[in-house]
Amino acid sequence: MEEVIFKIQKFWWIYLTVVASTLMIIGCGSPPPAAKKTTPTPSVTPIPPEAVQVDKPVNVSFSTYSKDWPVGWQWIDPDEKDAPTTKDVKGGVLRVRVPNGKDLYGDKRNAPRYIKPITGDFEIETQVKVLPKENYQGAGLLIYLDGNNYMRFERAYGGIGGGGEGIRIDVREGEEYHSIVTPNDIQTEAPEIQMKIVRSGPTFSAYWRIDEESEWREAGVFESKFPETIFTGLVACNTAREIIAEFGYIKLLPKTKRLDK
């Protein structure tokens, strides 16, 4: 009787061992569970279109009837998802309502901008209406390579170097940021001015005037290390109370002679 019991126990021991081994083999050889598919988060910055060379005058107006930007121009708002800067063209101008905390300085590189890639020499002109009254508020023209290389030309209040209302030119090349012109150098309280930047090789010359009846005045010159192709367009910055900037138009022209004559 004991021998029979022993044989039965031995049989079950062998059976359980085989089953356990089979389960281990199946478990170790099974493929891992399929990874969950996720949709990539779209980039805030659009893919830039091909750069163009300015060989004839181009006028960009802000139509109240079109919801599309002109070909090649991009509205870039780094905070578009969480804290967007509102804009409209209801009055036939680009009207930008700039909240606090929008800048292109230090760790803040989130200023809204409207830009187009250009290669070679050119001129860009705009008319800006803005009433900067607090430090810092400004709006104007932008030359932009990337977040570490750009030139700002703005009708402004305050900023590095102080001053009240006036004209500013600030540049960044790599880790170096400095002012070429501050409101202490060029003072104006004009609510609306015209601004122009002329590129000739590595040289960017900035000009301003009150209106078409006035002479262009040179604001400053920036000798850059920028490549032939850059972005150019409009920019608005604000680290104070909300401010409104209105841009009447953009003109792109082939480079002409110096204007400070």
Stockholm file with secondary structure:
# STOCKHOLM 1.0

chainA/1-261         MEEVIFKIQKFWWIYLTVVASTLMIIGCGSPPPAAKKTTPTPSVTPIPPEAVQVDKPVNVSFSTYSKDWPVGWQWIDPDEKDAPTTKDVKGGVLRVRVPNGKDLYGDKRNAPRYIKPITGDFEIETQVKVLPKENYQGAGLLIYLDGNNYMRFERAYGGIGGGGEGIRIDVREGEEYHSIVTPNDIQTEAPEIQMKIVRSGPTFSAYWRIDEESEWREAGVFESKFPETIFTGLVACNTAREIIAEFGYIKLLPKTKRLDK
#=GR chainA/1-261 SS CHHHHHHHHHHHHHHHHHHHHHHHHHHHHSCCCCCCCCCCCCCSSCCCCCCEECCSCEEECCCTTCCSCCTTCEEECTTTTTSCCEEECTTSSEEEEECTTBCEETTEECCCEEEEEEESSEEEEEEEEECCCSSSEEEEEEEEEETTEEEEEEEEECCTTCCSEEEEEEEEETTEEEEEECTTTSBCCCSEEEEEEEEETTEEEEEEESSTTSCCEEEEEEECCCCSEEEEEEEEEESSSCEEEEEEEEEEECCCSCSCC
#=GC SS_cons         CHHHHHHHHHHHHHHHHHHHHHHHHHHHHSCCCCCCCCCCCCCSSCCCCCCEECCSCEEECCCTTCCSCCTTCEEECTTTTTSCCEEECTTSSEEEEECTTBCEETTEECCCEEEEEEESSEEEEEEEEECCCSSSEEEEEEEEEETTEEEEEEEEECCTTCCSEEEEEEEEETTEEEEEECTTTSBCCCSEEEEEEEEETTEEEEEEESSTTSCCEEEEEEECCCCSEEEEEEEEEESSSCEEEEEEEEEEECCCSCSCC
//
